[in-house]
Amino acid sequence: MSAEPMDTTPARRPAWLRDSTTPPLADVFRSIPVRASSTGWRRFLAFVGPGYLVAVGYMDPGNWATSLAGGSQFGYALLTIALLSNIMAILLQSLCARLAIGTGKDLAQACRDAFPRWLSWPLWALAELAICATDLAEVIGTAIGLNLIFGIPLEIGIMITALDVFLILWLQTKGFRWIEAFIISMMGVIAFCFIFQIAMANPDWAAVVKGFAPTTDVFTNPDMLYLALGIIGATVMPHNLYLHSGIIQTRAYGNTLPEKREALKFATIDSTVALMFALTINASLLILAAATFHTTGQVVADLNVAHGLLNPLLGSTIAPVLFGVALLCCGLNSTVTATMAGQIVMEGFIDIKLVAWARRLVTRLVAIVPAIVVILIYGEAQLGQLLILSQVVLSLQLPFAVIPLVMFTASRAKLGELVAPRWLTALAVLIAALLISLNAKLIFDFLSGNL
């Protein structure tokens, strides 16, 4: 090896090392201390939080219709698919934490530094399109929740959702822990609402347990297979991969290898527990639909229809109110996390810094404008088609987020000793291939008019 000093100018360094070193979410970067002198339990608690922000994406309003349709049409049989899709999500989110802790970059920054501009800029454009599609679904879900609870017209409800910009800004002035506390509190309200509704529905718990066991009916029944594909295909959303790799770096873990290994362990436990909690929410929605609608032979996929039927079927006026409250909380949570993901994507890919209020206002307007236009032109009946379109857009972008994630975490040149084990990479490749195939089918069905 030459004794000459290494030339570290951008032109001579490896492409993946080019960077501007600006951390993700700079205002909260490494803002939560992880004290080496604390006990292991206290250090673990310092990492609790980001996983729950990620879990929001797995129980957002865009997933409700699929769970309602699956439970009302096939009872508890598709619970096994919900479990399988959650396992896939846990593995991919663990890779996000590995990338962030191993490289100090979020997924957007890693893509910018690894690829030439002719490739990274299109990746940025696709990621921004996915963020807008995600935000669009959350805006509509929040507006529907406001309509179900307070009777507010959807056009007005959609515009009201713009006010969450100020909520996010206020929470960020308090610190990132306040944002996490808000998200976890909303998830607690959602869980309470479903627990109460399920108690009133009184499901067949033996059938619920059996529903988590694999069944060949998924492959022999075309209609069941289609819904199963929908549940799996909508599980991993691109914005969650960018989000997790950014917010995990709000923790001030050390720079030594043992400290990074510990950070990776705690971050993985946090996201795994949080995603299992998200599974209970998704499963609760499917169980509620099975216990309430499947027993009466009613196939329900529309949120408004489900809300209207809960009162007569359960014999309680509070049941539809709780349904609306849960949907509203899901929408609020999802708009917060989707907007944060948008900030990570814009700053990570093109290193453009906007003041916080401008970033959030632009993101919200991009989501609100098409929703209002569709409602004014086509009426409320087209909201379902708009939601489907948003999911198709997400499907188109998914490979451009998953493939780089798997590539980076499998590279020892990038992660060093924290490189993903071969067995983990192999599983990730299989999952990525399956998710991409299922989403390709979703796109094909949409274009062929089967959706």
C-alpha positions in Angstrom: 0.0 0.0 0.0 1.3 3.4 -0.9 2.3 5.8 1.9 1.0 8.8 0.0 -1.9 10.6 1.5 -5.3 9.4 0.1 -6.9 11.7 -2.4 -10.4 12.3 -0.9 -11.7 14.7 -3.5 -15.1 13.8 -4.9 -13.7 13.0 -8.3 -11.4 10.3 -7.0 -13.5 8.7 -4.2 -15.7 5.8 -4.8 -19.1 6.9 -6.1 -21.0 5.7 -3.1 -18.9 7.8 -0.8 -19.8 11.1 -2.4 -22.0 13.0 0.0 -22.7 16.4 1.5 -22.8 14.8 5.0 -26.0 16.7 6.0 -27.8 14.4 8.4 -31.5 13.4 7.8 -34.0 15.6 9.7 -31.1 17.8 10.9 -33.2 19.6 13.5 -33.8 16.4 15.5 -30.7 14.4 14.4 -29.1 12.7 17.4 -31.3 14.7 19.7 -32.3 11.8 21.9 -29.4 10.7 24.1 -28.4 7.1 24.6 -26.3 7.1 27.8 -23.6 4.5 28.0 -23.7 4.7 31.8 -27.4 3.6 31.9 -28.6 0.1 32.3 -29.4 -2.0 29.2 -33.1 -1.6 29.9 -32.8 2.2 29.9 -30.7 2.2 26.8 -33.3 0.1 25.1 -36.1 2.5 26.1 -34.1 5.3 24.4 -34.7 3.4 21.1 -38.5 2.9 21.6 -40.5 5.1 19.3 -39.4 5.1 15.7 -40.9 1.6 15.2 -44.3 3.0 16.0 -44.0 5.8 13.5 -43.2 3.1 10.9 -46.1 0.9 12.1 -48.5 3.6 11.2 -48.0 2.9 7.5 -49.1 -0.7 8.0 -52.5 0.3 9.4 -53.3 3.4 7.4 -56.7 4.1 5.8 -55.5 2.7 2.5 -55.4 -0.8 4.1 -58.9 -0.7 5.6 -60.9 -1.6 2.5 -58.9 -4.7 1.9 -59.3 -6.0 5.5 -63.0 -5.2 5.4 -63.5 -7.0 2.2 -61.4 -10.0 3.3 -63.2 -10.4 6.6 -66.7 -9.8 5.3 -66.3 -12.2 2.4 -64.1 -15.0 3.8 -64.4 -14.7 7.6 -61.2 -15.3 9.5 -59.4 -17.3 6.8 -57.2 -14.4 5.6 -55.7 -13.8 9.1 -52.8 -16.1 8.0 -52.1 -13.7 5.1 -52.1 -10.7 7.4 -49.5 -12.5 9.6 -47.4 -13.5 6.6 -47.3 -10.0 5.3 -46.4 -8.6 8.7 -43.4 -11.0 8.9 -42.2 -9.6 5.5 -42.5 -6.1 6.7 -40.5 -6.8 9.9 -37.6 -8.2 7.9 -37.5 -5.3 5.4 -37.7 -2.7 8.2 -34.9 -4.4 10.0 -32.8 -3.8 6.9 -33.7 -0.1 7.0 -32.3 0.1 10.6 -29.2 -1.8 9.5 -28.6 0.6 6.6 -29.0 3.7 8.8 -26.9 2.5 11.7 -24.2 1.0 9.5 -23.7 3.9 7.1 -25.1 6.9 9.0 -27.3 7.6 6.0 -31.0 7.2 5.2 -32.1 5.3 2.1 -32.5 8.5 0.1 -29.0 9.7 0.9 -27.6 6.3 0.2 -29.2 6.2 -3.3 -28.0 9.7 -4.0 -24.4 8.8 -3.1 -24.4 5.4 -4.8 -25.9 6.3 -8.1 -25.0 8.9 -10.8 -27.4 11.8 -11.2 -29.1 10.5 -14.3 -30.3 7.6 -12.1 -30.7 9.2 -8.7 -32.9 12.1 -9.9 -35.5 9.8 -11.5 -35.4 7.8 -8.3 -36.1 11.0 -6.4 -39.0 11.9 -8.7 -40.6 8.4 -8.3 -40.1 8.6 -4.5 -41.8 12.1 -4.4 -44.7 10.7 -6.5 -45.1 7.8 -4.0 -45.1 10.3 -1.1 -47.8 12.3 -2.8 -49.9 9.1 -3.4 -49.4 8.0 0.2 -50.4 11.4 1.5 -53.4 11.5 -0.8 -54.8 8.3 0.8 -54.3 9.6 4.3 -56.0 12.9 3.5 -59.0 11.1 2.1 -59.1 8.8 5.1 -59.0 11.7 7.6 -61.7 13.5 5.7 -63.9 10.4 5.7 -63.3 10.1 9.5 -64.4 13.7 10.0 -67.5 13.1 7.9 -68.4 9.9 9.8 -68.1 11.5 13.2 -69.1 15.1 12.7 -71.0 15.0 9.4 -68.5 17.5 7.8 -68.7 17.4 4.0 -65.7 15.7 2.5 -64.7 18.8 0.5 -64.4 20.8 3.7 -62.9 17.9 5.6 -60.1 17.5 3.1 -59.2 21.2 3.5 -59.3 20.9 7.3 -56.6 18.2 7.0 -54.2 21.0 5.9 -54.3 22.2 9.5 -52.2 19.2 10.6 -49.2 21.2 9.2 -49.4 23.4 12.3 -49.8 20.3 14.6 -46.6 18.9 13.2 -44.7 22.2 13.5 -45.9 22.6 17.1 -44.9 19.1 18.1 -41.4 19.5 16.5 -40.8 22.6 18.6 -41.3 20.4 21.7 -38.9 17.7 20.5 -39.1 14.5 18.6 -40.2 12.5 21.6 -43.5 14.6 21.5 -44.2 13.4 18.0 -43.6 9.8 19.0 -45.8 10.3 22.0 -48.6 11.7 19.8 -48.3 8.8 17.4 -48.3 6.2 20.2 -51.3 7.9 21.9 -53.3 7.8 18.7 -52.5 4.1 18.2 -53.7 3.5 21.8 -57.0 5.2 20.9 -57.3 3.0 17.8 -56.6 -0.1 19.7 -59.3 0.8 22.4 -61.9 1.5 19.7 -61.4 -1.9 18.1 -61.2 -3.8 21.3 -64.6 -2.3 22.3 -66.2 -3.1 18.9 -64.8 -6.6 18.9 -66.2 -7.2 22.4 -69.6 -6.1 21.1 -69.3 -8.3 18.0 -68.4 -11.4 20.1 -66.4 -13.3 17.4 -65.8 -17.0 17.4 -62.4 -17.1 19.0 -61.7 -20.7 18.1 -62.2 -19.7 14.4 -60.0 -16.7 15.0 -57.1 -18.9 16.1 -57.7 -21.3 13.2 -57.6 -18.3 10.8 -53.9 -17.8 11.6 -53.1 -21.3 10.4 -52.2 -21.7 6.7 -55.0 -22.9 4.4 -54.9 -24.3 0.8 -58.2 -22.5 0.1 -56.1 -19.4 -0.6 -54.8 -21.1 -3.7 -57.9 -23.0 -4.8 -60.4 -20.1 -4.4 -59.6 -17.4 -7.0 -61.5 -14.7 -5.1 -59.7 -15.4 -1.9 -56.4 -15.5 -3.7 -57.1 -12.1 -5.2 -57.8 -10.6 -1.8 -54.8 -12.3 -0.3 -52.6 -10.8 -3.0 -54.1 -7.4 -2.2 -53.3 -7.7 1.5 -49.7 -8.8 0.8 -49.1 -6.4 -2.1 -50.2 -3.3 0.0 -48.1 -4.2 3.0 -44.8 -2.6 2.3 -45.1 1.0 1.3 -42.0 2.8 -0.1 -42.2 5.8 2.2 -41.8 3.6 5.2 -38.4 2.4 4.0 -37.2 6.0 3.7 -38.9 7.0 6.9 -37.4 4.4 9.2 -33.9 4.8 7.8 -34.1 8.5 8.7 -35.9 8.7 12.1 -33.7 6.0 13.7 -30.9 8.5 13.5 -32.7 10.7 16.0 -30.9 8.5 18.6 -27.5 9.6 19.7 -25.9 6.1 19.7 -22.1 5.8 19.7 -19.8 5.2 16.8 -18.0 2.1 17.9 -18.9 -1.2 16.5 -20.3 -2.6 19.8 -22.4 0.5 20.2 -23.7 0.2 16.7 -24.5 -3.5 17.1 -26.4 -2.7 20.3 -28.3 0.1 18.5 -29.2 -2.2 15.7 -30.4 -4.8 18.1 -32.6 -2.3 20.0 -33.9 -0.7 16.9 -34.9 -4.0 15.4 -36.7 -5.0 18.6 -38.5 -1.7 18.6 -39.7 -2.0 15.0 -40.6 -5.7 15.5 -42.8 -5.1 18.6 -44.4 -2.0 16.9 -45.2 -3.9 13.7 -46.7 -6.8 15.8 -48.9 -4.1 17.4 -49.9 -3.0 13.9 -50.8 -6.6 13.1 -53.2 -6.7 16.0 -54.9 -3.5 14.6 -55.2 -5.0 11.1 -56.3 -8.3 12.4 -58.9 -6.6 14.6 -60.4 -4.9 11.6 -60.6 -8.2 9.8 -62.0 -9.9 12.8 -64.6 -7.2 13.2 -65.6 -7.5 9.6 -65.8 -11.3 9.9 -67.8 -11.3 13.1 -70.2 -8.5 12.0 -70.7 -8.8 8.2 -69.6 -12.4 7.2 -72.1 -14.0 9.5 -74.9 -12.0 7.8 -73.6 -12.7 4.3 -72.8 -9.1 3.5 -69.6 -8.3 1.5 -68.4 -4.9 2.5 -65.4 -3.0 1.2 -66.6 0.7 1.4 -65.8 2.5 4.6 -69.0 4.5 4.6 -71.1 1.4 4.1 -69.3 -0.4 7.0 -69.8 2.5 9.3 -73.5 2.6 8.5 -74.1 -1.1 9.0 -72.3 -1.4 12.4 -75.2 0.2 14.3 -78.0 -2.1 13.2 -75.9 -5.2 13.2 -74.3 -4.7 16.6 -77.3 -3.0 18.1 -75.2 -0.1 19.5 -75.0 3.5 18.5 -71.5 3.8 19.9 -70.0 1.2 17.5 -70.1 3.4 14.4 -68.7 6.3 16.4 -65.8 4.3 17.5 -65.2 3.1 13.9 -65.1 6.7 12.8 -62.8 7.8 15.6 -60.3 5.0 14.8 -60.3 5.9 11.1 -59.7 9.6 12.0 -56.8 8.7 14.3 -55.3 6.5 11.6 -55.6 9.3 9.1 -54.0 11.9 11.5 -51.1 9.5 12.3 -50.5 8.7 8.7 -50.4 12.3 7.5 -47.8 13.1 10.1 -45.5 10.2 9.1 -46.0 10.6 5.4 -45.1 14.3 5.6 -41.9 13.4 7.6 -41.0 10.8 5.0 -41.5 13.5 2.3 -38.9 15.7 4.0 -36.4 12.8 4.3 -36.9 12.0 0.6 -36.5 15.6 -0.7 -33.5 16.4 1.5 -31.9 13.1 1.1 -32.0 12.8 -2.7 -31.3 16.3 -3.9 -29.9 18.0 -0.7 -32.4 20.8 -0.9 -33.4 22.4 2.4 -36.7 24.0 2.8 -37.9 25.5 6.1 -40.2 23.1 7.9 -43.4 24.9 7.3 -42.8 25.2 3.6 -41.9 21.5 3.2 -45.1 20.5 5.0 -47.3 23.0 3.2 -46.1 21.9 -0.2 -46.6 18.2 0.6 -50.1 18.8 1.9 -51.2 21.0 -1.0 -50.0 18.4 -3.5 -52.3 15.8 -1.8 -55.3 18.1 -1.2 -55.6 19.6 -4.7 -56.3 16.3 -6.6 -58.6 15.1 -3.9 -60.7 18.2 -4.1 -60.7 18.2 -7.9 -62.0 14.6 -8.0 -64.8 15.3 -5.5 -65.9 18.4 -7.3 -65.9 16.8 -10.7 -67.0 13.2 -10.0 -68.5 13.4 -6.6 -67.8 11.4 -3.4 -68.5 8.1 -5.2 -65.1 8.3 -7.0 -63.1 8.5 -3.8 -62.7 4.7 -3.9 -61.1 4.9 -7.3 -58.8 7.6 -6.2 -57.6 5.5 -3.3 -57.0 2.5 -5.7 -55.0 4.8 -8.0 -52.9 6.0 -5.1 -52.1 2.3 -4.3 -51.1 1.6 -7.9 -48.7 4.6 -7.8 -47.2 3.1 -4.7 -46.9 -0.2 -6.4 -45.0 1.3 -9.3 -42.4 2.9 -7.0 -41.9 -0.1 -4.7 -39.1 -1.8 -6.7 -37.1 1.4 -6.8 -37.0 1.5 -3.0 -36.7 -2.2 -2.1 -34.0 -3.2 -4.6 -31.5 -0.5 -3.5 -32.2 -1.3 0.2 -31.4 -5.0 -0.4 -28.3 -4.1 -2.5 -26.9 -1.7 0.1 -27.4 -3.9 3.1 -25.8 -6.8 1.3 -22.6 -4.8 0.5 -19.7 -5.2 2.9 -18.0 -2.2 1.3 -20.9 0.0 2.6 -21.8 -1.6 5.9 -18.5 -3.3 6.9 -19.1 -5.6 9.9 -22.8 -4.7 10.0 -23.4 -6.2 6.5 -26.5 -8.4 6.4 -25.9 -12.1 6.8 -26.3 -14.1 3.6 -29.4 -15.9 4.9 -31.0 -12.5 5.7 -30.2 -11.2 2.2 -31.6 -14.3 0.6 -34.8 -14.0 2.5 -35.0 -10.3 1.6 -34.5 -11.1 -2.1 -37.3 -13.6 -2.0 -39.6 -11.2 -0.3 -38.7 -8.4 -2.6 -39.4 -10.6 -5.6 -42.7 -11.7 -4.2 -43.8 -8.1 -3.4 -42.8 -6.8 -6.8 -44.6 -9.7 -8.5 -47.8 -9.1 -6.5 -47.7 -5.3 -7.1 -47.1 -6.0 -10.8 -50.3 -8.0 -10.8 -52.1 -5.2 -9.0 -51.0 -2.7 -11.8 -52.0 -5.2 -14.5 -55.4 -5.6 -13.0 -55.8 -1.9 -12.7 -54.8 -1.2 -16.3 -57.0 -4.1 -17.6 -60.0 -2.8 -15.7 -60.3 -5.6 -13.2 -60.1 -3.2 -10.2 
